[in-house]
Amino acid sequence: MNCEGPAANEGLRLLPFRGLRYVTERVGPLAAVTSPPYDVVVRPDGLVQLESAHPHNIVRLILPQAAAPADGHRKAADALARWLDQGILAQDPRPALYVYEQRHADTVQRGVIGALALSEPTDGVVLPHEDVMPEVVAERAALMRTTAANLEPLLLTYRGDGRGGGTAAVIERTVPRPPLLATTTEDGVRHRLWAVTDTDDLAAVDSDLAGHQALIADGHHRWATYLRLRAEHPDPGPWNYGLVLLVDTTRYPLRVRAIHRLLHRLPVADALAALGDSFRVRRLAAPLPEALDKLAAASAEGNAFLLAGGGTLHLVDHPDPGLLSRTVRGDRPEAWRTLDATVLHATLIDHVWGLPDTPDHIAYIHHTDAAVEQAERHGGTAVLLHPVREDVVRELAREGVTMPRKSTSFGPKPATGLVLRSLDRE
């Protein structure tokens, strides 16, 4: 891998690398060793399920369990080294970009995995759209620092020219060939991966991406981690790059879903009582799918939330305008001030409910059913949100305005464990 640093404002640079991959002859079906991204794993149930699925499941590296975080990070580093020594994982012989395909029902997503040159935030090459939690960045940085590896790719999107040349042409030339690997995960998604090593193909991707900027679709905390670790390693080298999946959304549009909040210590009865007359509250005697349709309809007219817990569903909408003006910052664009996530955090969580945004009080859960089930099981409140449109996300990002953390969930997300990147073997 060529580790010369990128020139300022030159656009995206995606370099080939020698990927670390599971050896199927040693581990068997790849579905048993893969995982969703670390922040999508529902804990503790999903974590236990993945650990039980296979002794070498990748979750043992991305979410190592120990009494102290530092012990967990060392445990992951030791496991990674041991798996390499034992031939559980092996490094590909040649640097490559990896074409990655996900297919489920009638949905197909294709992109390219590589080592992306890390640009300065002020360059506008990679656009974040969400705030991050410093404690999560610190934890991810410690894990990455200790393992010296990028264990899972970020998901970035860009807008191609739609003419089918450059990167798109390389992808289309690649997918008819036999893949390096193919597996179907428990969720029914079929994954395939190919290595691109041809110099002309690599040059075509490099030339094509140089004129583009990317939006972080998934992985804001890992992106912030990349930047932190690059600052710790200022000399040209592997820490100047981070593992990403780049998807051209002109060809393969992503889904945008909401990330829900689980309020651990706030029973739904208390949450509703605290609202008083500041919101309209309606109990819905309907199954969850029908209630979510009502949430979508209400969200089209203004801020709306669905509160679940205690065996009930309540639609909360029509916030008091005076309350919003007192609690939501006025120095941001209208599109930001009217976001459901903005109102949820600034008005409800901070002001009405007075909850600290810490893991002890608030969990962020991607799956609707899981959020409701956890609220029912533990006596908390699930706050379900309707997704934000992608055009709103992209426009705010271009304006340099970040949304509240965990405002969106783009997908489909890449499976973790199909290809890793070592930082001390390049």
Steps between C-alpha positions, in 0.01 A plus 500: 500500500633843404486709818580843355255751642227653282517854372244736654157513336583242234190295571470138602802269483427132552811284513534121470613304805572139593180394672479262793232236437370191670630170363182305430683166521567582866178668611231351275205712379582870516152590624593353839799733546353827371311763698306824450704816571593537867238766571218299343553193717220497756656439840502275689281259302654549157851499642448166675341353188794601282759379749319167516475470123872426454815519716658728238206732437622852420294641789780377729721762336259791455325463839744316727357425843708561814467660842699805388501653149880487473491128579242450227711685246805287586282190481393597147859571393617166638216318323581671170866405526412144599253458213765618255759264644253210487391569143145594600561830325746552214623803309439516128822477295447818292361844578147532364186704502203279579171515313226415749144401415200459730181350363168451678171435322488762223763728657860500374776721636854507364799705604875495540694434821844657535730709717383861475747784539387701804428859408484799731146575621527849352577360152140394445603169340323281757184650647378393845137570581472392864660596828702236684533394862858564622499198729413269208775649285748452784396136541514423127837673475638292785380180333641598160826617656545174692406267213677714233217409264194640327255228598197617301446747215312827523217547250548810284287616209580718201311617195641367173446662161247237396677423172628158606873565457786501750424316822158386378658336194761324714226361724296377203807333344579330830171348619461240220821332625503235774516680836762458771220418740125467513280454804143558612458643849217425743303803382475351150751738340737339249854645505766464230853642485751531214861624495596762240876497434525597132704820472271652235192435714669649806602806299143541370360501853766743619433743216123476536486559877742795496220741411253385764412564862336243725232504769549284807197275494603276789803520727537853636671378817743286302574793267575720801718214628694489173569873524607475864744217429638673193580800721694261725696371197573813292771342283386350166391144556205264545339712776435768235236270349180336620295204381180605319231373268413759233159473334381709205142586594410615149520130407425336834281721723524420869211463740479758776352379826465653844699403806273470801566594864450272797463691827614245755386665822188684388177297506260597225237619751750748643611609154141575400416675825798734460370616162203678654336720238822562306421233238187333370491140627280224353495138609493269198305177525679356198778252422850642464509507116175697488625734774816565298284595201321753721840630614603548136182693425545721806868562418400637160323783684756574773697348783359167616615206711363161594549405866492129582509321834277347761304321230385829343574718199452878511534745211652827619481798260399866464764645735431837659675762279595707802673203657693435181613861475629487858683168470628468141799706390406785270841539333465195276323452164128434503559147367708424811267668751200302374668158501324247721837405652571865583164545675533163674834588655472875554137511611405159636815330626682810624209718615179301561650175624834636624700191405877494456604362162710218644486122441352450848195699399469483119571222251492546122332207325469456124227237491146604589390165639813475716443848646142419594591157637776645720265769634238238585750267661673758718221747573646790304373711213579450132482820296447407136581753226415531133799509258650821365514542122846452345486834318455680836799312644723580203402868487570555871834322461596729211414800717732362768213448745505174696182328613455362851693178539335181380242687295507267200573142405602449138495153358549234407811509717806292415539177694792506742758225460520461123819703463720672763800730464819460701694816580824333604527259206491755215 
